[in-house]
């Protein structure tokens, strides 16, 4: 029989229909762990820094505070955070209204210093409920939708009474948590805390283990909800909700990546477009040798996710301090194993922080053809720093972005937020990251893994996905018209197999005539699928004479 336009469309639709399995989504979900939205809260930390708290121990408290803050939804309409530092006197380090972003809060916590005198815990609690939670300091009008919370951290017996002031706080609707360390008076903790006390009183033997309480408070502030319905998840395609948690999955034809949230339909895992990636690493003396080893792990964590080859990802590494040193250029190493070994073998420079000079080196040297860069490849720079630059960065940062480089800025510790923003590509919020502690940079590494290669060539993936969506719509229309059942009864097409990565269609007809059609087209020297729909129709019509 001779084909008609309607028949050709029907055949293209039928080919795709035959490929649909019994499970429309066809996924194997992977658990993502506990994650949920935090209730809007006015939260004030009340921190004991009396002389019994040694400086190193106070640093442990700051790490604990930072970990709790990391889990919060910080913002003017979400959770606001204030901090009261106390010893013999009370010092408000920052009020609720001071910092509207998580990064700013973490920086503020890092700057806090111990007062190192007595222990006036009652006075500090009174200040928290009468001043720190007040309207002028950023406290919001009492409401069933906004929690008022005070977390007291102390390691000794107070020199004043906490009983009456804590009772007034609880009666006014403030939820009080009491954390005791070491030789703390446990009776004092019970006088401070809200009921039930087993949920509001915590004790640890020393400051070295106070960080383990962070998870408890992350869960305490969690507002259990359907995270998929509210959009509080990071699944790329399919979100499966469970109480206070969720699992990510993928649609038919896609596979879940190792990050447990993104999906892949092309070869290469993290994206099949060519990428030249250069790390620009701060090796100044403030980093310290033990943290420099963590930076190496951070680099290799990202390298592990790349598809290293001449046609896909290449990696270069530059270290800077008072001067700039190229550790290895793009393309020198052709395997992940060799790149990771070179990173591990990098020695620590230990001097100043010339971030501007490093950015200029990136522009003038790292992304040039003579240094291994490939024309047409996506250029990605990751700048890692732990402090303020000692030279001017603005011109070089702007030029890098003007040249089309995709720039990520990662800051730790004393890194300056304004400088990170200056370096980062637009949208800035998706291209700069900050953490207070080197030990948590692996979490930033996980976020970067997703973002580095998201700009895949649309010729590789998007067009074939769009094609599938179009055909799905056509299938529904044809089903309504009862065309598919008639076509299947005619026995025109009995077997079909589509092999995505091989870019092949194999069609078996009623006359046992087999033909394999490849629709791998040229798109600037990369695979292109935009003509799949029309090519399928034309080939079937021309070669099978339906």
Buried (B, 14 or more C-beta within 10 A) or exposed (E): EEBEEEBBBBBBBBBBBBBEEEEEBBBEBBEBEBBBBBBBBBBBBBBBBBBBBEEEBBBBBBBBBBBBBBBBBBEEEBBBBBBBBBBBEBBBBBBBBBBBEBBBBBBBBBEBEBBBEBBBBBBBBBBBBEBBBEEEBBBBEEEEEBBBBBBBBBBBEBBBEBEEBBEBBBEEEBBBBBBBBBEBBEEBBBBBBBEEEEEBBBEBEEBEEBBEBBEEBBEBBBBEBBBBEEEBBBBBBBBBBEEBBBBBBBBEBBEBBEBBBBBBBBEBBBBBBBBBBBBBBBBBBBBBEEBBEBBBBBBBBBBEBBBBEEBBBBBBBBBBBBBBBBBBBBBBBEEBEBBBEBBEEBEBBBBBBBBBBBBBBBBEBBBEEEBBBBEEBBBBBBBBBBBBBBBEBEEBBEBBBEEEBBBBBBBBBBBBBEBBBBBBBEEEEEBBBBBBBBBBBEEBBBBBBBBBBEEBBBBBBBBBBBBBEBBEEBBEEBEEEEBBEEBBEEEBBEEBEBEEEEBBBBBBBEEEEEEEBEBEBEBEEBBBBBBBBEBBBEBBBEEBEB
